[in-house]
Amino acid sequence: MKAKGLKLFLVALVILALFSAVVMLLWNFLMPVIFGLGTINFWQAFGLFLLGRILFGGFGAGKMMMMRGMMNHPKNPIREKWMNMTPEERQEFIRKRRQSGCGAPFGRPDVFDKGDFEKNDGPDPHMRNDQA
């Protein structure tokens, strides 16, 4: 068990070093030419990589937890609840959403204004021709 943990740690360390090297190479190739900035060394690239992950990407633990949760709920429970509602329950749900201020933004007609929202009447009238 300890050997497996050590091996995993070493693989993670190698991957971290590779990403840091890629950051350093890309920075040194692009930034001095484009923006007139100085070059950086490996440890500065390592710091930039970590800072970027902290600020923008996280470290993947949340994604793994989300995927683990998706394994427990392979179907969308909210959609299943909606599909099990009667038309009267759906209309009541829509009425309550509108009363709470959750209508369509910017005065656009709401998706529920079409009456029978289960039926597909063709292309969306709000969609441009190049999006269809």
DSSP file (Angstrom, degrees, kcal/mol; ACC not computed):
  #  RESIDUE AA STRUCTURE BP1 BP2  ACC     N-H-->O    O-->H-N    N-H-->O    O-->H-N    TCO  KAPPA ALPHA  PHI   PSI    X-CA   Y-CA   Z-CA
    1    1 A M     >        0   0    0      0, 0.0     4,-2.0     0, 0.0     5,-0.1   0.000 360.0 360.0 360.0 -41.3    0.0    0.0    0.0
    2    2 A K  H  >  +     0   0    0      1,-0.2     4,-2.4     2,-0.2     5,-0.2   0.872 360.0  53.4 -66.4 -36.5    2.8    2.4    0.8
    3    3 A A  H  > S+     0   0    0      2,-0.2     4,-2.4     1,-0.2    -1,-0.2   0.890 108.4  49.8 -65.2 -39.1    4.6    1.6   -2.5
    4    4 A K  H  > S+     0   0    0      2,-0.2     4,-2.3     1,-0.2    -2,-0.2   0.908 111.8  48.0 -66.3 -41.1    1.4    2.4   -4.4
    5    5 A G  H  X S+     0   0    0     -4,-2.0     4,-2.3     2,-0.2    -2,-0.2   0.890 112.6  48.6 -65.1 -40.4    1.0    5.7   -2.5
    6    6 A L  H  X S+     0   0    0     -4,-2.4     4,-2.5     2,-0.2    -2,-0.2   0.902 111.3  50.1 -65.7 -41.2    4.7    6.6   -3.2
    7    7 A K  H  X S+     0   0    0     -4,-2.4     4,-2.4     2,-0.2    -2,-0.2   0.915 111.1  48.9 -63.3 -42.9    4.3    5.7   -6.9
    8    8 A L  H  X S+     0   0    0     -4,-2.3     4,-2.4     2,-0.2    -2,-0.2   0.903 111.0  50.6 -63.3 -41.5    1.2    7.9   -7.1
    9    9 A F  H  X S+     0   0    0     -4,-2.3     4,-2.3     2,-0.2    -2,-0.2   0.913 111.0  48.3 -62.0 -44.0    3.0   10.8   -5.4
   10   10 A L  H  X S+     0   0    0     -4,-2.5     4,-2.4     2,-0.2    -2,-0.2   0.893 111.0  50.1 -65.8 -39.8    6.0   10.5   -7.8
   11   11 A V  H  X S+     0   0    0     -4,-2.4     4,-2.5     2,-0.2    -1,-0.2   0.922 111.6  48.7 -63.6 -43.2    3.7   10.4  -10.9
   12   12 A A  H  X S+     0   0    0     -4,-2.4     4,-2.4     1,-0.2    -2,-0.2   0.888 111.0  51.1 -63.5 -38.5    1.9   13.5   -9.6
   13   13 A L  H  X S+     0   0    0     -4,-2.3     4,-2.2     2,-0.2    -2,-0.2   0.899 110.5  48.1 -65.6 -41.0    5.2   15.2   -9.0
   14   14 A V  H  X S+     0   0    0     -4,-2.4     4,-2.5     2,-0.2    -2,-0.2   0.910 112.3  49.2 -65.7 -42.3    6.4   14.4  -12.5
   15   15 A I  H  X S+     0   0    0     -4,-2.5     4,-2.5     2,-0.2    -2,-0.2   0.916 111.2  49.8 -64.0 -42.6    3.1   15.7  -14.0
   16   16 A L  H  X S+     0   0    0     -4,-2.4     4,-2.2     1,-0.2    -1,-0.2   0.899 111.4  49.1 -61.6 -41.3    3.4   18.9  -12.0
   17   17 A A  H  X S+     0   0    0     -4,-2.2     4,-2.4     2,-0.2    -2,-0.2   0.893 110.6  50.8 -65.8 -39.8    7.0   19.4  -13.2
   18   18 A L  H  X S+     0   0    0     -4,-2.5     4,-2.4     2,-0.2    -2,-0.2   0.929 111.1  47.3 -64.2 -45.0    5.9   18.8  -16.8
   19   19 A F  H  X S+     0   0    0     -4,-2.5     4,-2.5     1,-0.2    -2,-0.2   0.907 112.0  50.7 -63.2 -40.1    3.1   21.3  -16.6
   20   20 A S  H  X S+     0   0    0     -4,-2.2     4,-2.5     1,-0.2    -1,-0.2   0.902 110.1  50.0 -63.4 -40.1    5.5   23.8  -15.0
   21   21 A A  H  X S+     0   0    0     -4,-2.4     4,-2.8     2,-0.2    -2,-0.2   0.895 110.0  50.4 -64.8 -39.5    8.0   23.3  -17.7
   22   22 A V  H  X S+     0   0    0     -4,-2.4     4,-2.7     2,-0.2     5,-0.3   0.919 110.7  49.3 -64.4 -42.9    5.3   23.8  -20.4
   23   23 A V  H  X S+     0   0    0     -4,-2.5     4,-2.8     1,-0.2     5,-0.2   0.932 112.7  48.2 -60.0 -45.5    4.3   27.1  -18.7
   24   24 A M  H  X S+     0   0    0     -4,-2.5     4,-2.8     2,-0.2    16,-0.3   0.930 113.4  46.3 -61.6 -46.8    7.9   28.2  -18.5
   25   25 A L  H  X S+     0   0    0     -4,-2.8     4,-1.8     2,-0.2    -2,-0.2   0.924 115.0  46.3 -64.2 -44.5    8.6   27.4  -22.2
   26   26 A L  H  X S+     0   0    0     -4,-2.7     4,-2.6    -5,-0.2     5,-0.4   0.922 114.2  48.4 -64.6 -43.0    5.3   29.0  -23.4
   27   27 A W  H  X S+     0   0    0     -4,-2.8     4,-1.8    -5,-0.3    -2,-0.2   0.960 113.9  45.5 -59.6 -51.3    5.9   32.1  -21.3
   28   28 A N  H  < S+     0   0    0     -4,-2.8    -1,-0.2    -5,-0.2    -2,-0.2   0.767 116.6  46.5 -67.9 -24.4    9.5   32.5  -22.4
   29   29 A F  H  < S+     0   0    0     -4,-1.8     4,-0.2    -5,-0.2    -1,-0.2   0.870 127.5  21.5 -81.2 -39.1    8.6   31.9  -26.1
   30   30 A L  H  X S+     0   0    0     -4,-2.6     4,-2.9    -5,-0.2     5,-0.3   0.903 113.0  57.1 -99.7 -48.7    5.5   34.2  -26.2
   31   31 A M  H  X>S+     0   0    0     -4,-1.8     4,-2.2    -5,-0.4     6,-1.3   0.865 104.6  49.3 -64.9 -42.2    5.6   36.9  -23.5
   32   32 A P  H  >5S+     0   0    0      0, 0.0     4,-0.6     0, 0.0    -1,-0.2   0.898 118.4  41.5 -63.4 -35.6    8.9   38.6  -24.2
   33   33 A V  H  45S+     0   0    0     -3,-0.2    -2,-0.2    -4,-0.2    -3,-0.1   0.919 123.7  35.3 -75.9 -44.6    8.1   38.9  -27.9
   34   34 A I  H  <5S+     0   0    0     -4,-2.9    -3,-0.2     1,-0.1    -1,-0.1   0.939 137.1  14.1 -77.6 -48.1    4.4   39.9  -27.5
   35   35 A F  H  <5S-     0   0    0     -4,-2.2    -2,-0.1    -5,-0.3    -1,-0.1   0.436  96.0-116.5-113.0  -1.7    4.4   42.1  -24.4
   36   36 A G     << +     0   0    0     -5,-0.8     2,-0.1    -4,-0.6    -3,-0.1   0.744  62.8 149.7  72.4  22.9    8.1   42.8  -23.8
   37   37 A L        -     0   0    0     -6,-1.3    -1,-0.2     1,-0.1    -2,-0.1  -0.442  47.6-102.8 -84.6 161.9    8.1   41.0  -20.5
   38   38 A G        -     0   0    0      1,-0.1    -1,-0.1    -2,-0.1     2,-0.1  -0.264  37.8 -97.8 -78.0 169.1   11.1   39.2  -19.1
   39   39 A T        -     0   0    0     -8,-0.1     2,-0.3    -7,-0.1    -1,-0.1  -0.429  35.2-142.2 -82.5 162.9   11.7   35.5  -19.1
   40   40 A I        -     0   0    0    -16,-0.3     2,-0.1    -2,-0.1   -12,-0.1  -0.847   7.0-127.2-123.7 160.6   11.0   33.3  -16.1
   41   41 A N     >  -     0   0    0     -2,-0.3     4,-2.2     1,-0.0     5,-0.2  -0.408  38.8 -90.2 -98.4-178.6   12.7   30.3  -14.5
   42   42 A F  H  > S+     0   0    0      1,-0.2     4,-2.4     2,-0.2     5,-0.1   0.899 124.0  49.0 -60.2 -44.4   11.2   26.9  -13.6
   43   43 A W  H  > S+     0   0    0      1,-0.2     4,-2.2     2,-0.2    -1,-0.2   0.839 110.1  51.0 -70.8 -32.4   10.2   27.8  -10.1
   44   44 A Q  H  > S+     0   0    0      2,-0.2     4,-2.5     1,-0.2    -1,-0.2   0.896 111.1  49.0 -67.9 -39.1    8.5   31.0  -11.2
   45   45 A A  H  X S+     0   0    0     -4,-2.2     4,-2.7     2,-0.2    -2,-0.2   0.891 109.0  53.2 -64.7 -39.3    6.6   29.0  -13.8
   46   46 A F  H  X S+     0   0    0     -4,-2.4     4,-2.5     2,-0.2    -2,-0.2   0.924 110.4  47.4 -60.1 -45.4    5.7   26.5  -11.1
   47   47 A G  H  X S+     0   0    0     -4,-2.2     4,-2.7     2,-0.2    -2,-0.2   0.900 111.9  49.4 -63.8 -41.8    4.3   29.4   -9.0
   48   48 A L  H  X S+     0   0    0     -4,-2.5     4,-2.8     2,-0.2    -2,-0.2   0.911 110.7  50.8 -63.1 -41.8    2.3   30.8  -11.9
   49   49 A F  H  X S+     0   0    0     -4,-2.7     4,-2.3     2,-0.2    -2,-0.2   0.938 113.0  44.9 -61.2 -47.6    0.9   27.3  -12.6
   50   50 A L  H  X S+     0   0    0     -4,-2.5     4,-2.6     2,-0.2    -2,-0.2   0.916 113.1  50.8 -63.8 -42.8   -0.2   26.9   -9.0
   51   51 A L  H  X S+     0   0    0     -4,-2.7     4,-2.8     1,-0.2     5,-0.3   0.918 110.6  49.4 -61.1 -43.5   -1.6   30.4   -8.9
   52   52 A G  H  X>S+     0   0    0     -4,-2.8     4,-2.7     1,-0.2     5,-1.0   0.899 111.5  48.8 -62.5 -40.7   -3.6   29.8  -12.1
   53   53 A R  I  X>S+     0   0    0     -4,-2.3     5,-3.9     3,-0.2     4,-0.5   0.902 113.5  47.1 -66.1 -40.4   -5.0   26.6  -10.8
   54   54 A I  I  <5S+     0   0    0     -4,-2.6    -2,-0.2     3,-0.2    -1,-0.2   0.941 120.5  36.9 -66.1 -46.8   -6.0   28.2   -7.5
   55   55 A L  I  <5S+     0   0    0     -4,-2.8    -2,-0.2    -5,-0.2    -3,-0.2   0.869 136.7   9.5 -75.9 -36.9   -7.6   31.2   -9.1
   56   56 A F  I  <5S+     0   0    0     -4,-2.7    -3,-0.2    -5,-0.3    -2,-0.1   0.732 130.2  26.9-119.0 -29.5   -9.2   29.6  -12.1
   57   57 A G  I  <<S-     0   0    0     -5,-1.0     3,-0.5    -4,-0.5    -3,-0.2   0.669  73.6-149.8-119.4 -16.3   -9.1   25.9  -12.2
   58   58 A G      < -     0   0    0     -5,-3.9    -1,-0.1    -6,-0.2    -2,-0.1  -0.261  42.4 -79.6  68.1-168.6   -9.0   24.3   -8.8
   59   59 A F        -     0   0    0     -5,-0.1    -1,-0.2     0, 0.0    -5,-0.1   0.165  61.2 -99.8-121.1  17.4   -7.3   21.0   -8.5
   60   60 A G  S  > S+     0   0    0     -3,-0.5     4,-2.2     1,-0.0     5,-0.2   0.312  92.3 112.7  89.4 -10.3  -10.0   18.6   -9.8
   61   61 A A  H  > S+     0   0    0      1,-0.2     4,-2.4     2,-0.2     5,-0.2   0.901  79.0  50.4 -65.3 -39.3  -11.3   17.4   -6.5
   62   62 A G  H  > S+     0   0    0      1,-0.2     4,-2.4     2,-0.2    -1,-0.2   0.883 109.8  50.5 -65.1 -37.8  -14.7   19.1   -7.1
   63   63 A K  H  > S+     0   0    0      2,-0.2     4,-2.5     1,-0.2    -1,-0.2   0.901 110.6  49.3 -66.3 -39.9  -15.0   17.5  -10.5
   64   64 A M  H  X S+     0   0    0     -4,-2.2     4,-2.2     2,-0.2    -2,-0.2   0.909 111.9  48.2 -66.4 -40.2  -14.3   14.1   -9.0
   65   65 A M  H  X S+     0   0    0     -4,-2.4     4,-2.2     2,-0.2    -2,-0.2   0.895 111.5  50.6 -65.6 -39.1  -16.9   14.6   -6.3
   66   66 A M  H  X S+     0   0    0     -4,-2.4     4,-2.2     2,-0.2    -2,-0.2   0.917 110.8  48.4 -64.3 -42.8  -19.4   15.8   -8.9
   67   67 A M  H  X S+     0   0    0     -4,-2.5     4,-1.6     1,-0.2    -2,-0.2   0.886 109.4  52.9 -65.4 -37.4  -18.7   12.8  -11.0
   68   68 A R  H  X S+     0   0    0     -4,-2.2     4,-1.0     1,-0.2    -1,-0.2   0.901 110.1  48.6 -64.0 -39.4  -19.1   10.5   -8.0
   69   69 A G  H  X S+     0   0    0     -4,-2.2     4,-1.2     1,-0.2     3,-0.3   0.865 107.4  55.2 -66.3 -36.3  -22.5   12.2   -7.3
   70   70 A M  H  < S+     0   0    0     -4,-2.2    -1,-0.2     1,-0.2    -2,-0.2   0.818 100.9  59.5 -66.0 -30.2  -23.5   11.7  -11.0
   71   71 A M  H  < S+     0   0    0     -4,-1.6    -1,-0.2     1,-0.2    -2,-0.2   0.857 106.1  47.6 -66.4 -33.1  -22.8    8.0  -10.6
   72   72 A N  H  < S+     0   0    0     -4,-1.0    -1,-0.2    -3,-0.3    -2,-0.2   0.776 121.8  36.4 -77.0 -25.9  -25.4    7.8   -7.8
   73   73 A H     <  +     0   0    0     -4,-1.2    -1,-0.3     1,-0.1    -2,-0.1  -0.722  64.9 169.8-126.4  79.9  -27.9    9.8   -9.9
   74   74 A P        +     0   0    0      0, 0.0     2,-0.3     0, 0.0    -1,-0.1   0.769  69.0  52.6 -66.2 -22.5  -27.5    8.7  -13.5
   75   75 A K  S    S-     0   0    0     -3,-0.1     3,-0.1     3,-0.0     0, 0.0  -0.769 100.4 -98.6-109.6 159.2  -30.7   10.5  -14.5
   76   76 A N     >  -     0   0    0     -2,-0.3     4,-2.2     1,-0.2     5,-0.2  -0.649  30.1-160.0 -76.2 111.2  -31.6   14.1  -13.8
   77   77 A P  H  > S+     0   0    0      0, 0.0     4,-2.1     0, 0.0    -1,-0.2   0.831  89.5  53.8 -65.4 -30.9  -33.8   14.0  -10.7
   78   78 A I  H  > S+     0   0    0      2,-0.2     4,-2.3     1,-0.2     5,-0.1   0.918 109.7  47.4 -68.6 -41.8  -35.3   17.4  -11.5
   79   79 A R  H  > S+     0   0    0      1,-0.2     4,-2.7     2,-0.2    -1,-0.2   0.906 111.1  51.7 -64.6 -40.2  -36.3   16.4  -15.0
   80   80 A E  H  X S+     0   0    0     -4,-2.2     4,-1.4     2,-0.2    -1,-0.2   0.905 109.5  49.7 -63.4 -40.0  -37.8   13.2  -13.7
   81   81 A K  H  < S+     0   0    0     -4,-2.1     4,-0.5     2,-0.2    -1,-0.2   0.920 111.7  49.1 -63.1 -42.8  -39.9   15.2  -11.1
   82   82 A W  H >< S+     0   0    0     -4,-2.3     3,-1.2     1,-0.2    -2,-0.2   0.914 109.5  51.4 -61.6 -43.6  -41.1   17.5  -13.9
   83   83 A M  H 3< S+     0   0    0     -4,-2.7    -1,-0.2     1,-0.3    -2,-0.2   0.784 108.1  52.8 -66.9 -25.8  -42.0   14.6  -16.1
   84   84 A N  T 3< S+     0   0    0     -4,-1.4    -1,-0.3    -3,-0.2    -2,-0.2   0.521  90.0 101.2 -87.2  -5.1  -44.0   13.0  -13.3
   85   85 A M  S <  S-     0   0    0     -3,-1.2    -3,-0.0    -4,-0.5    -4,-0.0  -0.488  74.1-123.4 -77.8 148.8  -46.0   16.2  -12.7
   86   86 A T     >  -     0   0    0     -2,-0.2     4,-2.2     1,-0.1     5,-0.2  -0.476  32.0-104.5 -79.1 162.6  -49.6   16.6  -14.0
   87   87 A P  H  > S+     0   0    0      0, 0.0     4,-2.3     0, 0.0     5,-0.2   0.862 124.0  53.3 -56.9 -35.0  -50.2   19.5  -16.3
   88   88 A E  H  > S+     0   0    0      2,-0.2     4,-2.2     1,-0.2     5,-0.2   0.913 108.3  49.1 -67.0 -41.4  -52.0   21.3  -13.5
   89   89 A E  H  > S+     0   0    0      2,-0.2     4,-2.3     1,-0.2    -1,-0.2   0.872 110.8  51.2 -64.6 -36.7  -49.0   20.8  -11.2
   90   90 A R  H  X S+     0   0    0     -4,-2.2     4,-2.5     2,-0.2    -2,-0.2   0.925 109.5  48.9 -66.1 -44.1  -46.7   22.2  -13.9
   91   91 A Q  H  X S+     0   0    0     -4,-2.3     4,-2.6     1,-0.2    -2,-0.2   0.893 111.5  50.1 -63.1 -39.4  -48.9   25.3  -14.4
   92   92 A E  H  X S+     0   0    0     -4,-2.2     4,-2.4     2,-0.2    -1,-0.2   0.905 110.2  50.4 -64.9 -41.4  -48.9   25.8  -10.6
   93   93 A F  H  X S+     0   0    0     -4,-2.3     4,-2.1     2,-0.2    -2,-0.2   0.925 112.0  47.4 -60.3 -45.7  -45.1   25.5  -10.5
   94   94 A I  H  X S+     0   0    0     -4,-2.5     4,-2.3     2,-0.2    -2,-0.2   0.903 110.5  52.2 -63.5 -42.5  -44.8   28.1  -13.3
   95   95 A R  H  X S+     0   0    0     -4,-2.6     4,-2.1     1,-0.2    -1,-0.2   0.919 110.4  47.9 -61.0 -43.9  -47.3   30.4  -11.6
   96   96 A K  H  X S+     0   0    0     -4,-2.4     4,-1.6     1,-0.2    -1,-0.2   0.880 110.2  52.4 -65.5 -37.9  -45.2   30.3   -8.4
   97   97 A R  H  <>S+     0   0    0     -4,-2.1     5,-2.6     1,-0.2    -1,-0.2   0.912 110.1  48.3 -63.9 -41.8  -42.0   30.9  -10.3
   98   98 A R  H ><5S+     0   0    0     -4,-2.3     3,-1.4     1,-0.2     5,-0.3   0.894 108.9  53.0 -66.2 -38.9  -43.4   34.0  -12.0
   99   99 A Q  H 3<5S+     0   0    0     -4,-2.1    -1,-0.2     1,-0.3    -2,-0.2   0.832 106.3  53.9 -64.8 -31.4  -44.7   35.3   -8.7
  100  100 A S  T 3<5S-     0   0    0     -4,-1.6    -1,-0.3    -5,-0.2    -2,-0.2   0.416 124.4-103.0 -85.0   3.7  -41.2   35.0   -7.2
  101  101 A G  T < 5S+     0   0    0     -3,-1.4    -3,-0.2    -4,-0.2     2,-0.1   0.697  83.6 127.8  88.0  19.4  -39.7   37.0  -10.0
  102  102 A C      < +     0   0    0     -5,-2.6    -4,-0.1    -6,-0.2    -3,-0.1  -0.259  36.1 128.4-103.1  46.2  -38.2   34.1  -12.0
  103  103 A G  S    S-     0   0    0     -5,-0.3    -5,-0.0     1,-0.2    -4,-0.0  -0.053  70.6 -56.9 -84.2-167.4  -39.8   35.0  -15.3
  104  104 A A    >   -     0   0    0      4,-0.2     3,-0.7     1,-0.1    -1,-0.2  -0.476  62.3-110.8 -73.1 143.1  -38.1   35.4  -18.7
  105  105 A P  G >  S+     0   0    0      0, 0.0     3,-1.8     0, 0.0    -1,-0.1  -0.407  89.3  10.4 -75.7 151.5  -35.3   38.0  -18.8
  106  106 A F  G 3  S-     0   0    0      1,-0.3    -2,-0.0    -2,-0.1     0, 0.0   0.722 124.3 -68.5  59.8  28.1  -35.4   41.3  -20.6
  107  107 A G  G <  S+     0   0    0     -3,-0.7    -1,-0.3     1,-0.2     3,-0.1   0.578  90.2 149.0  72.6   8.5  -39.2   41.1  -21.4
  108  108 A R    <   -     0   0    0     -3,-1.8    -1,-0.2     1,-0.1    -4,-0.2  -0.419  60.1 -91.2 -70.0 151.8  -38.7   38.2  -23.8
  109  109 A P        -     0   0    0      0, 0.0    -1,-0.1     0, 0.0     2,-0.1  -0.406  48.3-114.0 -62.8 139.6  -41.6   35.7  -23.9
  110  110 A D    >   -     0   0    0      1,-0.1     3,-1.5    -6,-0.1     4,-0.2  -0.360  15.6-118.9 -73.9 154.7  -41.1   32.9  -21.5
  111  111 A V  G >  S+     0   0    0      1,-0.3     3,-0.7     2,-0.1    -1,-0.1   0.785 116.0  56.0 -62.3 -26.4  -40.5   29.4  -22.7
  112  112 A F  G >  S+     0   0    0      1,-0.2     3,-1.1     2,-0.1    -1,-0.3   0.527  84.9  81.7 -86.0  -4.5  -43.7   28.5  -20.8
  113  113 A D  G <  S+     0   0    0     -3,-1.5    -1,-0.2     1,-0.2    -2,-0.1   0.611  71.5  80.8 -73.1 -10.7  -45.9   31.0  -22.6
  114  114 A K  G <  S-     0   0    0     -3,-0.7     2,-1.4    -4,-0.2    -1,-0.2   0.570  91.6-137.7 -75.6  -6.8  -46.2   28.7  -25.6
  115  115 A G  S <  S+     0   0    0     -3,-1.1     2,-1.3     2,-0.0    -1,-0.2  -0.668  89.6  47.6  88.6 -88.8  -49.0   26.7  -23.8
  116  116 A D    >   +     0   0    0     -2,-1.4     3,-0.8     1,-0.2    -3,-0.1  -0.715  66.1 172.2 -89.6  91.4  -48.0   23.2  -24.7
  117  117 A F  T 3  S+     0   0    0     -2,-1.3    -1,-0.2     1,-0.2    -4,-0.0   0.436  70.1  68.0 -84.4   1.4  -44.3   23.3  -23.8
  118  118 A E  T 3  S+     0   0    0     -3,-0.1     2,-0.3     2,-0.0    -1,-0.2   0.736  88.0  79.9 -84.0 -25.3  -43.9   19.5  -24.3
  119  119 A K  S <  S-     0   0    0     -3,-0.8     2,-0.8     2,-0.0    -3,-0.0  -0.631  77.6-135.6 -88.1 138.8  -44.5   19.9  -28.1
  120  120 A N        -     0   0    0     -2,-0.3    -3,-0.1     1,-0.1    -2,-0.0  -0.843  18.5-174.7 -94.5 111.2  -41.8   21.0  -30.4
  121  121 A D        -     0   0    0     -2,-0.8    -1,-0.1     1,-0.3    -2,-0.0   0.214  50.7 -92.5 -91.1  15.4  -43.3   23.6  -32.8
  122  122 A G  S    S+     0   0    0      2,-0.0    -1,-0.3     3,-0.0     0, 0.0  -0.748  80.5   2.2 109.3-159.8  -40.1   23.9  -34.9
  123  123 A P  S    S-     0   0    0      0, 0.0     9,-0.0     0, 0.0    -2,-0.0  -0.238  80.2 -97.8 -67.8 153.2  -37.2   26.3  -34.7
  124  124 A D    >   -     0   0    0      1,-0.1     3,-1.5     4,-0.1     8,-0.0  -0.535  24.9-142.2 -68.5 126.8  -37.1   28.9  -31.9
  125  125 A P  T 3  S+     0   0    0      0, 0.0    -1,-0.1     0, 0.0    -3,-0.0   0.716 100.9  56.4 -66.3 -18.1  -38.3   32.3  -33.2
  126  126 A H  T 3  S+     0   0    0      2,-0.1     2,-0.3     0, 0.0    -2,-0.1   0.546  87.6  98.1 -87.7  -7.9  -35.6   34.1  -31.2
  127  127 A M  S <  S-     0   0    0     -3,-1.5     5,-0.1     1,-0.1     2,-0.0  -0.632  76.5-122.1 -86.2 136.5  -32.8   32.1  -32.8
  128  128 A R    >>  -     0   0    0     -2,-0.3     3,-1.3     1,-0.1     4,-0.8  -0.308  26.3-110.5 -69.4 160.6  -30.9   33.7  -35.7
  129  129 A N  G >4 S+     0   0    0      1,-0.3     3,-0.5     2,-0.2    -1,-0.1   0.842 117.4  55.9 -62.8 -34.3  -30.9   31.8  -39.0
  130  130 A D  G 34 S+     0   0    0      1,-0.2    -1,-0.3     2,-0.1    -2,-0.0   0.598 104.4  54.9 -77.6  -7.7  -27.2   31.0  -38.7
  131  131 A Q  G <4        0   0    0     -3,-1.3    -1,-0.2     1,-0.2    -2,-0.2   0.671 360.0 360.0 -91.8 -19.8  -27.8   29.3  -35.3
  132  132 A A    <<        0   0    0     -4,-0.8    -1,-0.2    -3,-0.5    -2,-0.1   0.490 360.0 360.0 -69.0 360.0  -30.5   26.9  -36.6
